[in-house]
Amino acid sequence: MSQTPIRARLSRRCIPGPCLVLLALFSTAPCGAADAPRAAAAGAVASAAPLASDAGVEILAAGGNAADAAVAVALALAVVHPQAGNLGGGGFAVVRMGGEVAALDFRETAPAAATHDMFLDATGTPRPDASLVGGLAVGVPGSPAGLHELHRRFGRLPWQQVVAPAVRLAEGFTVTERLATELAAERELLTRFSATAAVWAPAGSPIGAGSTVRLPRLAASLRDYGARGPSALTSGPAASAIAAAATASGGVLTVQDIGGYRPVWRDPLRFRAFGWDVASMPLPSSGGIILAETCGLLERLRWSTHPAGSPERLHLLAEAWRRAFADRFLLGDPATTLAGPEQLLAAPWLDARAAGIDRERATPSTRVQPWSHARPESTETTHLSVVDGAGDAVAITTTLNGSFGSGVLVPELQILLNNEMDDFATSPGRPNLYGLIQGEANAVGPGKRMLSSMSPTVAWRGRDVLALGSPGGSRIPTATVQVLLAVLVDGATIRDAVARPRIHHQWQPDELLAEESLDGATRVALGERGHRVTLKPRLGEVHAVRRVAEGRVESAPDLRGPGAGGVYPSPGHSPSARQGTRLE
């Protein structure tokens, strides 16, 4: 089943038991279509936007399952959270349903005309912004086909009903303070292209909070998508419009690229950590490998014996990441990667990595090298999590890469296009948008899938189920694993786990990022161990949901965003009610 294009998988099977989906949604005809939809006994949603979380709660109340609700949230985010929610980008999905765990890769791919040195000038020097702004930065979008495929396999409600909340929102929604702030921050990008400016920065000024945005062409596109599925966006006039928008701004994307895109089912990356089963995304995501390698090293270092939040714990965590991110240098598209879980998660390699960690002093990153055969062995992304009363769970991470992607908007569809080509090693050995140093395994090539850090994750122990993930580029896996460890090791509630201060290390540059909320004495202690500590206002934005063993569901949106959460039924049994304070 690994690396199988979905067009080769025509059978549709009903899979009994609880379902956990990672990173995306599933499709048109419900599994067991003869069965009448039943109202979900309960459900919880956490996402980046209040209106998107409302869409998920609405679908749960209508009898949808976690997959239906997650698709509805993802499509709503494509409307009200345009800096990352999308139909012009891509994402990942990991699914657990009963005894089956599967992963769906709907990551963007490089256009057929892409070349190894397409972002370099004649001297071999990277061309400024070429992989970040404009049509050349655009990869082949995977979201239209990916979201539909996930719903096709696991959804319960009719596809059109799941798309309907996003259609309504595109007909008119109110801009939040968060969206207004991010529009203002990206004014230069948004005004660079006239079609983009006409929608998001009319008269040169980004739209302000409290304004009503109406996107009639996006609403029509979504309505057609609900009626016809992916072909509404990947063929005919829509595909021509997407290709034309990219090529008009210097790109090489074609109608053939768009129509030929296929999601791929892959074997998920599964591992055991601190008594829990965990499933995360395999290559072309590095996130699952980083999570698994981190947990493997920490178990060997008896990390759980140190107090929560202590300098000892944070030091060992940073040293584990230093080594996991060094190994990331070798990763890429599964067809070209120089290493994988077979090498990096092998017991001898983890033993050797753990043995090289000094419990008292930071190891300079120049002394930490990637795995090799010679050894013994958008910023902008958005995440949502959904769980229902049956224990079905969905963790979805989708992205345009940078905030508002390439800045290119398709005027006929009012869809923003990604700038995912920068996730390749556009110049191997040089840092990308997130400061990551990447190797030849992730070099640009036609049809290749660029390496990602997205880490949608589901963990379970008995009837206890947790779904979580984060945006944040290279900070995604480190933010995700810190929340995961707080629950698995400390037994923290998901709200407490999400609220705890975070740190981050990614091998290069050799610095330890720490949130400003981290205790001053702890920061000093880390400095005394040799870490160069740099303060940041926030690291990641983890949205988590949980179904505890006795059947209660919980939502923990990240207040750093701020995110928005909801549960169904609420105390008043109103489908649109929120758990906790509504976050704008």
DAMO-V167439 format. One record per residue. SS is DSSP state (a for helix, b for strand, c for the rest). PHI is phi in whole degrees, -180 to 180 (NA if undefined). D_CENTER is the distance of its C-alpha to the mean C-alpha in Angstrom with 2 decimals. Layout:
BEGIN
ss->SS phi->PHI d_center->D_CENTER
ss->SS phi->PHI d_center->D_CENTER
END
This chain:
BEGIN
ss->c phi->NA d_center->22.81
ss->c phi->-67 d_center->20.75
ss->c phi->55 d_center->19.77
ss->b phi->-105 d_center->21.54
ss->b phi->-60 d_center->21.09
ss->a phi->-66 d_center->20.91
ss->a phi->-68 d_center->24.17
ss->a phi->-89 d_center->25.92
ss->c phi->-118 d_center->24.91
ss->c phi->-92 d_center->27.03
ss->c phi->-74 d_center->27.93
ss->c phi->-121 d_center->26.39
ss->c phi->-115 d_center->26.83
ss->c phi->-91 d_center->26.78
ss->c phi->-116 d_center->25.42
ss->c phi->-71 d_center->26.98
ss->c phi->96 d_center->25.65
ss->c phi->-67 d_center->22.55
ss->b phi->-123 d_center->19.19
ss->b phi->-124 d_center->15.79
ss->b phi->-112 d_center->12.91
ss->b phi->-111 d_center->9.43
ss->c phi->84 d_center->6.64
ss->c phi->-172 d_center->9.31
ss->c phi->-127 d_center->12.96
ss->c phi->-129 d_center->16.31
ss->c phi->-103 d_center->19.38
ss->c phi->-58 d_center->22.79
ss->c phi->-72 d_center->25.59
ss->c phi->-70 d_center->25.04
ss->c phi->-68 d_center->25.70
ss->c phi->72 d_center->29.30
ss->c phi->-60 d_center->30.01
ss->c phi->-74 d_center->33.49
ss->c phi->-80 d_center->32.27
ss->c phi->-72 d_center->32.32
ss->c phi->-58 d_center->29.15
ss->c phi->-120 d_center->29.60
ss->c phi->-64 d_center->28.31
ss->c phi->-66 d_center->25.62
ss->c phi->-63 d_center->27.40
ss->c phi->-169 d_center->24.71
ss->b phi->-172 d_center->21.06
ss->b phi->-140 d_center->18.59
ss->b phi->-132 d_center->15.63
ss->b phi->-141 d_center->13.49
ss->b phi->-152 d_center->11.48
ss->c phi->-83 d_center->11.87
ss->c phi->-137 d_center->15.01
ss->a phi->-56 d_center->18.24
ss->a phi->-66 d_center->19.05
ss->a phi->-70 d_center->15.80
ss->a phi->-63 d_center->16.36
ss->a phi->-58 d_center->19.93
ss->a phi->-62 d_center->19.08
ss->a phi->-66 d_center->17.51
ss->a phi->-63 d_center->20.59
ss->a phi->-59 d_center->22.84
ss->a phi->-70 d_center->21.68
ss->a phi->-61 d_center->22.14
ss->a phi->-66 d_center->25.56
ss->c phi->-84 d_center->26.44
ss->c phi->102 d_center->26.15
ss->c phi->-76 d_center->22.65
ss->c phi->-96 d_center->20.70
ss->a phi->-62 d_center->17.19
ss->a phi->-67 d_center->15.95
ss->a phi->-57 d_center->18.00
ss->a phi->-64 d_center->16.80
ss->a phi->-65 d_center->13.06
ss->a phi->-61 d_center->13.87
ss->a phi->-61 d_center->16.04
ss->a phi->-66 d_center->13.56
ss->a phi->-61 d_center->11.02
ss->a phi->-71 d_center->14.19
ss->a phi->-65 d_center->15.56
ss->a phi->-63 d_center->12.69
ss->a phi->-64 d_center->13.58
ss->a phi->-98 d_center->16.98
ss->a phi->-94 d_center->16.98
ss->c phi->-130 d_center->13.92
ss->c phi->-68 d_center->14.55
ss->c phi->-68 d_center->13.25
ss->c phi->-149 d_center->9.66
ss->c phi->-61 d_center->10.10
ss->c phi->-163 d_center->11.72
ss->c phi->-114 d_center->14.02
ss->c phi->-109 d_center->14.41
ss->c phi->-130 d_center->11.13
ss->b phi->-163 d_center->9.01
ss->b phi->-180 d_center->6.23
ss->b phi->-138 d_center->6.97
ss->b phi->-144 d_center->9.07
ss->b phi->-122 d_center->11.27
ss->b phi->-123 d_center->14.41
ss->b phi->-123 d_center->17.31
ss->b phi->-137 d_center->20.36
ss->c phi->62 d_center->23.64
ss->c phi->-91 d_center->24.27
ss->b phi->-103 d_center->21.83
ss->b phi->-125 d_center->18.37
ss->b phi->-140 d_center->16.59
ss->b phi->-132 d_center->13.40
ss->b phi->-115 d_center->12.67
ss->b phi->-103 d_center->11.45
ss->b phi->-121 d_center->11.24
ss->c phi->-66 d_center->10.23
ss->c phi->-63 d_center->12.73
ss->b phi->-124 d_center->16.04
ss->c phi->-75 d_center->18.78
ss->c phi->-58 d_center->21.69
ss->c phi->-61 d_center->24.85
ss->c phi->-87 d_center->26.67
ss->c phi->-68 d_center->24.32
ss->c phi->-132 d_center->26.27
ss->c phi->-54 d_center->25.87
ss->c phi->-109 d_center->27.42
ss->c phi->-65 d_center->26.44
ss->c phi->-106 d_center->25.21
ss->b phi->-111 d_center->28.33
ss->c phi->-86 d_center->31.77
ss->c phi->-63 d_center->35.05
ss->c phi->-92 d_center->35.25
ss->c phi->86 d_center->31.88
ss->c phi->-94 d_center->30.41
ss->b phi->-58 d_center->26.97
ss->c phi->-80 d_center->27.54
ss->c phi->-54 d_center->26.23
ss->c phi->67 d_center->23.18
ss->c phi->-61 d_center->23.58
ss->c phi->-93 d_center->20.06
ss->c phi->-118 d_center->18.63
ss->c phi->-126 d_center->20.85
ss->c phi->92 d_center->22.46
ss->a phi->-65 d_center->22.53
ss->a phi->-67 d_center->22.60
ss->a phi->-80 d_center->19.05
ss->c phi->-87 d_center->17.80
ss->c phi->-91 d_center->16.34
ss->b phi->-68 d_center->17.08
ss->c phi->-63 d_center->14.70
ss->c phi->-115 d_center->13.22
ss->a phi->-63 d_center->12.00
ss->a phi->-57 d_center->15.64
ss->a phi->-74 d_center->16.52
ss->a phi->-68 d_center->13.37
ss->a phi->-63 d_center->13.30
ss->a phi->-65 d_center->17.06
ss->a phi->-64 d_center->17.23
ss->a phi->-65 d_center->15.24
ss->a phi->-68 d_center->17.55
ss->a phi->-56 d_center->20.51
ss->a phi->-84 d_center->20.28
ss->a phi->-124 d_center->19.49
ss->c phi->-76 d_center->20.23
ss->c phi->-112 d_center->23.57
ss->c phi->-80 d_center->24.32
ss->c phi->-59 d_center->25.29
ss->a phi->-53 d_center->22.59
ss->a phi->-61 d_center->24.43
ss->a phi->-68 d_center->24.41
ss->a phi->-71 d_center->20.64
ss->a phi->-78 d_center->20.29
ss->a phi->-54 d_center->23.17
ss->a phi->-60 d_center->21.56
ss->a phi->-67 d_center->19.54
ss->a phi->-61 d_center->22.87
ss->a phi->-60 d_center->24.66
ss->a phi->-64 d_center->22.31
ss->a phi->-65 d_center->22.66
ss->c phi->-74 d_center->26.40
ss->c phi->163 d_center->26.22
ss->b phi->-145 d_center->24.14
ss->b phi->-95 d_center->24.84
ss->c phi->-73 d_center->23.00
ss->c phi->-84 d_center->21.88
ss->a phi->-59 d_center->22.71
ss->a phi->-63 d_center->19.11
ss->a phi->-63 d_center->18.74
ss->a phi->-61 d_center->22.25
ss->a phi->-63 d_center->21.63
ss->a phi->-75 d_center->18.72
ss->a phi->-63 d_center->20.85
ss->a phi->-64 d_center->23.70
ss->a phi->-66 d_center->21.84
ss->c phi->-107 d_center->20.92
ss->a phi->-56 d_center->24.39
ss->a phi->-61 d_center->25.40
ss->a phi->-66 d_center->22.56
ss->a phi->-68 d_center->22.94
ss->c phi->-93 d_center->26.70
ss->c phi->-74 d_center->26.69
ss->c phi->-122 d_center->26.55
ss->a phi->-62 d_center->28.97
ss->a phi->-66 d_center->27.01
ss->a phi->-69 d_center->24.03
ss->a phi->-62 d_center->26.55
ss->a phi->-60 d_center->28.40
ss->a phi->-92 d_center->25.52
ss->a phi->-107 d_center->23.80
ss->c phi->-146 d_center->26.66
ss->a phi->-62 d_center->29.92
ss->a phi->60 d_center->33.03
ss->a phi->83 d_center->30.93
ss->c phi->-117 d_center->29.69
ss->c phi->-59 d_center->26.16
ss->c phi->-64 d_center->26.25
ss->c phi->-93 d_center->27.04
ss->c phi->-60 d_center->25.98
ss->c phi->91 d_center->27.87
ss->c phi->-73 d_center->28.26
ss->b phi->-98 d_center->27.77
ss->b phi->-106 d_center->25.68
ss->c phi->-119 d_center->26.72
ss->c phi->-123 d_center->24.97
ss->a phi->-62 d_center->27.46
ss->a phi->-74 d_center->26.34
ss->a phi->-67 d_center->22.73
ss->a phi->-60 d_center->24.28
ss->a phi->-66 d_center->26.47
ss->a phi->-64 d_center->23.69
ss->a phi->-66 d_center->21.76
ss->a phi->-62 d_center->25.13
ss->a phi->-67 d_center->25.82
ss->a phi->-61 d_center->22.43
ss->a phi->-66 d_center->23.32
ss->a phi->-83 d_center->26.73
ss->a phi->-119 d_center->26.13
ss->c phi->80 d_center->22.57
ss->c phi->-56 d_center->20.75
ss->a phi->-58 d_center->24.12
ss->a phi->-64 d_center->24.40
ss->a phi->-117 d_center->21.84
ss->a phi->-108 d_center->22.20
ss->c phi->-146 d_center->26.02
ss->a phi->64 d_center->29.03
ss->a phi->-59 d_center->29.17
ss->a phi->-66 d_center->25.43
ss->a phi->-64 d_center->24.59
ss->a phi->-63 d_center->27.57
ss->a phi->-67 d_center->26.43
ss->a phi->-64 d_center->22.97
ss->a phi->-63 d_center->24.75
ss->a phi->-65 d_center->27.45
ss->a phi->-64 d_center->25.20
ss->a phi->-70 d_center->23.59
ss->a phi->-70 d_center->27.00
ss->a phi->-64 d_center->28.78
ss->c phi->-111 d_center->26.80
ss->c phi->97 d_center->27.36
ss->c phi->-88 d_center->24.85
ss->c phi->-124 d_center->25.60
ss->c phi->-67 d_center->23.40
ss->c phi->-122 d_center->25.73
ss->a phi->-60 d_center->26.16
ss->a phi->-65 d_center->26.47
ss->a phi->-59 d_center->23.06
ss->a phi->-66 d_center->21.49
ss->a phi->-70 d_center->23.70
ss->a phi->-88 d_center->23.30
ss->c phi->-67 d_center->19.54
ss->c phi->-137 d_center->18.74
ss->c phi->-66 d_center->15.74
ss->b phi->-131 d_center->16.59
ss->b phi->-81 d_center->16.85
ss->b phi->-129 d_center->16.60
ss->c phi->-70 d_center->17.82
ss->c phi->-69 d_center->15.12
ss->b phi->-87 d_center->15.47
ss->b phi->-117 d_center->17.60
ss->b phi->-156 d_center->19.50
ss->b phi->-103 d_center->21.72
ss->b phi->-146 d_center->21.40
ss->c phi->51 d_center->24.03
ss->c phi->87 d_center->25.19
ss->b phi->-113 d_center->21.92
ss->b phi->-91 d_center->20.27
ss->b phi->-131 d_center->16.60
ss->b phi->-126 d_center->14.36
ss->b phi->-142 d_center->11.17
ss->c phi->-87 d_center->9.99
ss->c phi->-83 d_center->12.87
ss->c phi->-55 d_center->13.54
ss->c phi->-86 d_center->12.54
ss->b phi->-93 d_center->9.76
ss->c phi->-85 d_center->11.69
ss->a phi->-60 d_center->9.59
ss->a phi->-63 d_center->11.62
ss->a phi->-65 d_center->14.77
ss->a phi->-63 d_center->14.44
ss->a phi->-61 d_center->14.04
ss->a phi->-67 d_center->16.93
ss->a phi->-65 d_center->19.06
ss->a phi->-59 d_center->18.77
ss->a phi->-64 d_center->19.90
ss->a phi->-62 d_center->22.56
ss->a phi->-68 d_center->24.00
ss->a phi->-66 d_center->24.08
ss->a phi->-64 d_center->25.92
ss->a phi->-66 d_center->28.42
ss->c phi->-89 d_center->28.92
ss->c phi->53 d_center->29.60
ss->a phi->-59 d_center->27.06
ss->a phi->-68 d_center->27.47
ss->a phi->-79 d_center->31.13
ss->c phi->-90 d_center->30.45
ss->c phi->-64 d_center->30.10
ss->c phi->-58 d_center->26.76
ss->c phi->77 d_center->25.98
ss->c phi->-76 d_center->28.87
ss->a phi->-58 d_center->29.15
ss->a phi->-62 d_center->29.68
ss->a phi->-63 d_center->26.34
ss->a phi->-66 d_center->24.42
ss->a phi->-62 d_center->26.46
ss->a phi->-66 d_center->25.71
ss->a phi->-63 d_center->21.97
ss->a phi->-63 d_center->22.07
ss->a phi->-69 d_center->24.30
ss->a phi->-64 d_center->22.07
ss->a phi->-66 d_center->19.12
ss->a phi->-55 d_center->21.70
ss->a phi->-80 d_center->22.45
ss->a phi->-65 d_center->19.06
ss->a phi->-74 d_center->17.92
ss->a phi->-63 d_center->21.33
ss->a phi->-67 d_center->20.73
ss->a phi->-60 d_center->17.45
ss->c phi->-54 d_center->19.95
ss->c phi->-92 d_center->21.04
ss->c phi->-91 d_center->17.84
ss->c phi->-172 d_center->16.96
ss->c phi->-48 d_center->16.98
ss->c phi->-53 d_center->18.49
ss->c phi->-77 d_center->21.68
ss->c phi->-126 d_center->22.27
ss->c phi->-61 d_center->20.73
ss->c phi->-95 d_center->23.48
ss->c phi->-158 d_center->22.29
ss->c phi->-158 d_center->20.11
ss->a phi->-62 d_center->20.03
ss->a phi->-60 d_center->23.70
ss->a phi->-90 d_center->24.66
ss->a phi->-79 d_center->22.26
ss->c phi->-108 d_center->22.30
ss->c phi->-67 d_center->25.98
ss->a phi->-56 d_center->28.18
ss->a phi->-61 d_center->30.52
ss->a phi->-70 d_center->27.83
ss->a phi->-65 d_center->26.27
ss->a phi->-60 d_center->29.87
ss->a phi->-67 d_center->30.65
ss->a phi->-61 d_center->27.60
ss->a phi->-64 d_center->28.42
ss->a phi->-65 d_center->32.07
ss->c phi->-85 d_center->31.36
ss->c phi->-91 d_center->29.90
ss->c phi->-83 d_center->32.54
ss->c phi->-70 d_center->32.26
ss->c phi->-113 d_center->33.98
ss->c phi->-131 d_center->32.96
ss->c phi->-70 d_center->29.91
ss->c phi->-89 d_center->30.02
ss->c phi->-56 d_center->29.97
ss->a phi->-62 d_center->27.06
ss->a phi->-64 d_center->29.71
ss->a phi->-97 d_center->30.99
ss->c phi->-111 d_center->27.75
ss->c phi->-111 d_center->27.31
ss->c phi->-64 d_center->24.85
ss->c phi->-57 d_center->25.95
ss->c phi->-149 d_center->28.71
ss->c phi->-63 d_center->31.17
ss->c phi->-77 d_center->33.87
ss->c phi->-94 d_center->32.50
ss->c phi->-69 d_center->33.09
ss->c phi->102 d_center->29.97
ss->c phi->NA d_center->10.46
ss->c phi->-13 d_center->11.07
ss->b phi->-121 d_center->9.45
ss->b phi->-137 d_center->5.93
ss->b phi->-137 d_center->5.84
ss->b phi->-126 d_center->5.27
ss->b phi->-137 d_center->8.31
ss->b phi->-135 d_center->10.52
ss->b phi->-138 d_center->13.86
ss->b phi->-136 d_center->16.86
ss->b phi->-117 d_center->20.31
ss->c phi->-65 d_center->23.76
ss->c phi->-81 d_center->24.02
ss->c phi->91 d_center->21.27
ss->c phi->-71 d_center->18.86
ss->b phi->-141 d_center->15.30
ss->b phi->-134 d_center->11.93
ss->b phi->-121 d_center->8.51
ss->b phi->-122 d_center->6.02
ss->b phi->-124 d_center->2.46
ss->b phi->-126 d_center->4.52
ss->b phi->-158 d_center->6.30
ss->b phi->-106 d_center->9.98
ss->b phi->84 d_center->9.83
ss->c phi->-77 d_center->12.64
ss->c phi->-60 d_center->13.50
ss->c phi->63 d_center->15.00
ss->c phi->58 d_center->14.29
ss->c phi->-77 d_center->17.64
ss->c phi->85 d_center->19.61
ss->c phi->-87 d_center->21.03
ss->b phi->-112 d_center->21.45
ss->b phi->-83 d_center->23.04
ss->c phi->-62 d_center->26.02
ss->c phi->-68 d_center->26.98
ss->c phi->-114 d_center->23.62
ss->c phi->58 d_center->22.35
ss->b phi->-111 d_center->18.91
ss->b phi->-84 d_center->17.28
ss->c phi->-102 d_center->16.41
ss->c phi->-72 d_center->13.79
ss->c phi->-125 d_center->14.92
ss->a phi->-70 d_center->12.87
ss->a phi->-60 d_center->16.23
ss->a phi->-71 d_center->16.08
ss->a phi->-77 d_center->13.52
ss->c phi->-74 d_center->16.61
ss->b phi->-81 d_center->19.37
ss->c phi->-63 d_center->21.29
ss->c phi->-144 d_center->24.03
ss->c phi->-49 d_center->23.66
ss->c phi->97 d_center->24.53
ss->c phi->-104 d_center->23.66
ss->b phi->-70 d_center->20.67
ss->c phi->-95 d_center->17.87
ss->c phi->-53 d_center->16.35
ss->c phi->-102 d_center->14.95
ss->c phi->78 d_center->18.21
ss->c phi->-78 d_center->17.12
ss->b phi->-91 d_center->20.12
ss->c phi->-124 d_center->19.43
ss->c phi->-105 d_center->22.02
ss->a phi->-63 d_center->23.66
ss->a phi->-60 d_center->21.56
ss->a phi->-108 d_center->18.76
ss->b phi->-71 d_center->21.37
ss->c phi->-64 d_center->21.24
ss->c phi->-161 d_center->22.78
ss->c phi->-58 d_center->23.28
ss->c phi->79 d_center->20.97
ss->c phi->-74 d_center->18.82
ss->b phi->-102 d_center->15.05
ss->c phi->-73 d_center->13.84
ss->c phi->-64 d_center->12.47
ss->b phi->-130 d_center->8.89
ss->c phi->-108 d_center->7.88
ss->c phi->-61 d_center->4.34
ss->c phi->-134 d_center->6.06
ss->c phi->-61 d_center->5.99
ss->b phi->-141 d_center->9.72
ss->b phi->-125 d_center->12.94
ss->b phi->-130 d_center->16.25
ss->b phi->-150 d_center->19.69
ss->b phi->-145 d_center->23.32
ss->c phi->64 d_center->25.85
ss->c phi->-93 d_center->25.06
ss->b phi->-85 d_center->22.72
ss->b phi->-132 d_center->19.08
ss->b phi->-130 d_center->16.00
ss->b phi->-127 d_center->12.38
ss->b phi->-160 d_center->9.89
ss->c phi->172 d_center->6.73
ss->c phi->-155 d_center->6.20
ss->c phi->-86 d_center->5.76
ss->c phi->126 d_center->8.61
ss->a phi->60 d_center->8.90
ss->a phi->-65 d_center->11.16
ss->a phi->-86 d_center->11.22
ss->a phi->-60 d_center->7.88
ss->a phi->-65 d_center->9.83
ss->a phi->-72 d_center->12.95
ss->a phi->-66 d_center->11.98
ss->a phi->-63 d_center->10.54
ss->a phi->-69 d_center->13.68
ss->a phi->-67 d_center->16.01
ss->a phi->-68 d_center->15.31
ss->a phi->-58 d_center->15.52
ss->a phi->-65 d_center->18.76
ss->a phi->-61 d_center->20.25
ss->a phi->-77 d_center->20.21
ss->a phi->-68 d_center->21.21
ss->a phi->-93 d_center->23.79
ss->a phi->-96 d_center->25.09
ss->c phi->68 d_center->24.80
ss->c phi->-68 d_center->23.32
ss->c phi->-68 d_center->22.40
ss->a phi->-68 d_center->18.76
ss->a phi->-67 d_center->19.92
ss->a phi->-67 d_center->21.69
ss->a phi->-62 d_center->18.94
ss->a phi->-68 d_center->16.47
ss->a phi->-79 d_center->19.41
ss->c phi->-62 d_center->20.58
ss->c phi->-61 d_center->20.71
ss->c phi->-122 d_center->18.34
ss->b phi->-127 d_center->19.07
ss->b phi->-158 d_center->17.42
ss->c phi->-142 d_center->18.99
ss->c phi->-132 d_center->17.86
ss->c phi->76 d_center->21.32
ss->c phi->-126 d_center->21.97
ss->c phi->-67 d_center->22.93
ss->c phi->-82 d_center->24.85
ss->c phi->-146 d_center->24.12
ss->b phi->-104 d_center->22.82
ss->b phi->-82 d_center->20.84
ss->b phi->-140 d_center->21.66
ss->b phi->-67 d_center->21.09
ss->c phi->-61 d_center->24.36
ss->c phi->-78 d_center->24.69
ss->c phi->-67 d_center->25.26
ss->c phi->-53 d_center->28.93
ss->a phi->-59 d_center->31.23
ss->a phi->-64 d_center->33.17
ss->a phi->-68 d_center->30.10
ss->a phi->-63 d_center->29.16
ss->a phi->-63 d_center->32.76
ss->a phi->-63 d_center->32.76
ss->a phi->-67 d_center->29.73
ss->a phi->-61 d_center->31.57
ss->a phi->-67 d_center->34.64
ss->c phi->-86 d_center->32.78
ss->c phi->101 d_center->32.14
ss->c phi->-86 d_center->28.64
ss->c phi->-91 d_center->28.35
ss->b phi->-90 d_center->26.56
ss->b phi->-122 d_center->24.96
ss->b phi->-85 d_center->24.09
ss->b phi->-134 d_center->21.07
ss->c phi->-66 d_center->20.81
ss->c phi->-158 d_center->17.32
ss->c phi->-131 d_center->14.66
ss->c phi->80 d_center->11.13
ss->c phi->-153 d_center->10.72
ss->c phi->-83 d_center->10.26
ss->c phi->-113 d_center->10.77
ss->b phi->-128 d_center->12.74
ss->b phi->-135 d_center->15.25
ss->b phi->-151 d_center->18.08
ss->b phi->-113 d_center->21.06
ss->c phi->-81 d_center->23.83
ss->c phi->-55 d_center->26.56
ss->c phi->-81 d_center->29.04
ss->c phi->104 d_center->26.79
ss->c phi->-72 d_center->25.77
ss->b phi->-111 d_center->22.27
ss->b phi->-136 d_center->20.60
ss->b phi->-123 d_center->17.92
ss->b phi->-136 d_center->16.73
ss->c phi->-72 d_center->14.85
ss->c phi->-85 d_center->14.66
ss->c phi->-69 d_center->17.79
ss->c phi->-64 d_center->16.64
ss->c phi->-63 d_center->14.81
ss->c phi->-81 d_center->16.79
ss->c phi->-94 d_center->14.81
ss->b phi->-136 d_center->16.68
ss->b phi->-130 d_center->17.42
ss->b phi->-155 d_center->19.95
ss->b phi->-129 d_center->21.87
ss->b phi->-133 d_center->24.23
ss->c phi->-77 d_center->27.09
ss->c phi->-77 d_center->27.48
ss->c phi->-53 d_center->30.75
ss->c phi->-96 d_center->32.35
ss->c phi->60 d_center->30.75
ss->c phi->-94 d_center->29.55
ss->c phi->-58 d_center->26.45
ss->c phi->-96 d_center->25.17
ss->c phi->-70 d_center->25.95
ss->c phi->-104 d_center->23.47
ss->c phi->-87 d_center->23.40
ss->c phi->81 d_center->24.53
ss->c phi->-75 d_center->24.84
ss->c phi->-67 d_center->23.22
ss->c phi->-106 d_center->21.01
ss->c phi->-105 d_center->21.37
END
